[in-house]
Amino acid sequence: MHIVIMGCGRVGSALAQTLEQQGHTVAVIDRDPTAFRRLGSSFGGRRVTGIGFDRDTLREAGIEDAGAFAAVSSGDNSNIIAARVAREMFGVENVAARIYDPRRAEVYQRLGIPTVATVRWTSDQMLRRLLPSGAEPLWRDPTGGVQLAEVHTSESWVGHRISRLQEETGVRVAFLTRLGEAILPSSQTVLQEGDLVHVMMRTDEVDKVEAAFATGPEEEGGH
């Protein structure tokens, strides 16, 4: 996957190096060309000097071919503007913005931009927003037969009840993360856009569960 990162501070440079080590192509945007020194001489991706929400700058960074975009500059407003441009103008599916003011995060989540507040930030969190495919185990029982994991959920599940999600995928939804807060859902809880779904499932059924979550609900009356 090609990934564009706005901001080459400690977070952006570490993220870029990690993603490149995982085999992705990476472009980093920063208005200060000296910031690219943090990437080191071994970094093979693009270094683009410019403003991260400028369309020409984004095109130079390869945004039109990008599967993910991370806005991790030092400015909240710049991060959210750039994230919205990447998603709304260039159709990038996986977008995440780092926010310094956690009180703003809820507002931005409602705009459909996953946010990571700096006080809670870890590289793992940001990577999960950029590379959401697959289930990331959070816990396994001693036998290894059952695990708790966050599973990437297709937008087509939005608006459907948790009970239907459980029936069609064979999992138990342990909890949701909604607008940065963990909630315990009931069978009547309806999945909302931006919800992160954490489930209990059998380890030998992970592939089947991932496929069901990615495909979406079966058509009414279908098989």
C-alpha positions in Angstrom: 0.0 0.0 0.0 1.1 3.6 -0.6 0.7 5.8 2.5 1.1 9.6 2.8 2.1 11.1 6.1 1.7 14.8 6.8 4.2 15.9 9.5 7.8 14.8 9.9 8.2 15.3 13.7 9.0 12.4 16.1 5.6 10.8 15.4 5.5 11.1 11.7 9.1 10.0 11.2 8.7 7.0 13.4 5.4 6.1 11.6 7.1 6.4 8.2 10.0 4.2 9.2 7.7 1.5 10.6 5.4 1.5 7.6 8.4 1.2 5.2 9.8 -1.6 7.2 6.5 -3.4 6.8 6.8 -3.2 3.0 4.6 -0.2 2.2 5.7 2.8 0.1 5.6 6.0 2.0 5.6 9.7 1.2 6.2 12.3 4.0 5.1 15.9 3.7 6.5 18.8 5.8 6.8 22.5 5.3 10.2 22.5 6.9 12.7 20.6 4.6 15.2 20.2 7.6 12.6 18.0 9.3 13.3 15.2 6.9 16.6 14.6 8.7 14.6 12.6 11.2 13.9 9.9 8.6 17.6 8.9 8.3 19.6 8.0 5.2 18.0 4.6 4.9 14.5 5.9 4.3 13.6 5.2 0.7 10.3 7.0 0.4 9.4 10.4 -0.9 10.2 13.6 0.9 7.8 16.4 -0.2 8.2 20.0 1.0 4.9 21.8 1.3 1.7 22.3 3.1 -0.1 19.0 3.8 -3.6 20.2 2.8 -2.5 21.7 -0.5 -3.9 19.6 -3.3 -0.8 20.0 -5.5 1.4 19.0 -2.6 -0.7 16.0 -1.9 -0.6 15.0 -5.6 3.2 15.2 -5.6 3.2 12.9 -2.6 1.1 10.3 -4.5 -2.2 10.9 -2.8 -4.2 9.7 -5.8 -2.7 6.2 -5.4 -2.7 6.2 -1.6 -4.6 3.7 0.4 -4.0 5.6 3.7 -3.3 9.1 4.9 -2.0 10.2 8.4 -2.1 13.8 9.5 0.4 14.1 12.4 1.7 17.7 12.2 1.8 20.0 15.2 -1.4 21.8 14.4 -4.9 20.4 15.1 -6.6 22.6 12.4 -4.0 21.6 9.7 -4.4 17.9 10.6 -8.2 17.9 10.4 -8.3 20.0 7.2 -5.7 17.7 5.5 -7.5 14.6 6.6 -10.8 15.9 5.2 -9.1 16.8 1.9 -7.6 13.4 1.6 -10.9 11.6 2.3 -13.4 13.9 0.6 -11.4 15.2 -2.4 -9.1 12.2 -3.1 -11.3 9.4 -1.7 -8.6 7.9 0.5 -10.3 5.2 2.6 -8.1 4.9 5.6 -7.5 8.3 7.2 -6.4 9.3 10.7 -5.6 12.6 12.3 -3.7 13.3 15.5 -5.4 15.8 17.8 -3.7 17.7 20.6 -7.0 18.9 22.2 -9.0 15.8 23.2 -12.1 18.0 23.5 -12.1 18.5 19.8 -11.7 14.8 19.0 -15.4 14.0 19.4 -16.3 16.8 17.0 -13.9 15.5 14.4 -15.0 11.9 14.9 -18.6 13.0 13.9 -17.1 14.4 10.7 -16.0 10.8 9.9 -12.3 11.3 10.6 -10.8 8.9 13.1 -8.8 10.8 15.6 -6.0 9.9 18.0 -5.6 12.3 20.9 -2.0 13.0 21.7 -2.4 12.1 25.4 -3.6 8.6 24.4 -1.4 8.2 21.4 0.6 5.1 20.6 2.1 4.0 17.3 -0.1 0.9 17.5 -3.3 3.0 17.6 -2.3 5.0 14.5 -1.2 1.9 12.6 -4.6 0.3 13.4 -6.4 3.2 11.8 -4.2 3.2 8.7 -4.0 -0.6 8.2 -7.4 -1.7 9.5 -7.6 -5.1 7.7 -7.2 -8.1 9.8 -7.9 -8.8 13.5 -5.4 -7.5 16.0 -5.5 -9.9 19.1 -5.8 -8.0 22.4 -6.1 -11.1 24.6 -6.0 -14.9 24.3 -7.2 -17.5 26.8 -4.4 -19.8 28.1 -5.3 -22.6 25.7 -5.2 -20.2 22.7 -8.6 -21.3 21.5 -10.4 -18.0 22.1 -9.3 -14.5 21.6 -10.4 -10.9 22.0 -9.6 -8.8 19.0 -10.6 -5.5 17.2 -11.9 -6.5 13.8 -12.1 -4.0 10.9 -15.8 -3.6 10.0 -17.3 -2.7 6.6 -19.3 0.4 6.5 -22.2 -1.7 5.2 -22.7 -2.9 8.8 -23.5 0.7 9.9 -27.1 1.0 10.9 -27.5 -2.7 11.8 -28.0 -4.0 15.2 -25.2 -5.8 17.1 -27.4 -8.8 17.5 -27.4 -9.3 13.7 -23.7 -8.8 13.5 -23.3 -11.6 16.1 -25.7 -13.9 14.4 -24.2 -13.7 11.0 -20.5 -13.8 12.1 -20.7 -16.2 15.1 -18.8 -13.8 17.4 -19.7 -12.1 20.7 -19.2 -8.4 20.6 -17.3 -7.6 23.9 -17.4 -3.8 23.6 -17.4 -0.9 21.2 -15.2 2.2 21.1 -17.3 5.1 20.1 -16.0 8.7 19.9 -13.0 7.6 22.0 -15.1 6.0 24.8 -15.7 2.3 25.5 -19.3 1.2 25.7 -20.9 -2.2 26.5 -23.5 -2.8 23.8 -26.8 -4.6 24.2 -28.4 -6.7 21.5 -30.4 -3.6 20.5 -27.4 -1.4 20.0 -27.0 -0.1 16.5 -23.6 0.1 14.9 -22.6 3.7 14.1 -20.1 5.1 11.7 -16.6 5.3 13.3 -17.3 2.5 15.8 -14.4 0.2 16.6 -15.7 -3.3 17.2 -13.9 -5.6 19.7 -15.1 -9.2 19.6 -14.6 -12.5 21.3 -14.1 -15.4 18.8 -12.5 -18.7 18.3 -9.0 -18.4 17.1 -9.5 -21.0 14.3 -12.4 -18.9 12.9 -10.5 -15.6 12.6 -10.3 -15.7 8.8 -14.0 -16.5 8.5 -14.9 -13.7 10.9 -12.7 -11.2 9.1 -14.3 -12.1 5.8 -17.9 -11.7 7.2 -17.0 -8.3 8.8 -15.5 -7.1 5.6 -18.3 -8.3 3.3 -21.2 -6.8 5.3 -24.6 -8.2 6.2 -26.3 -10.8 4.0 -29.1 -9.5 1.9 -32.6 -9.9 3.4 -33.9 -13.3 2.5 -30.5 -14.3 1.1 -28.3 -17.2 2.0 
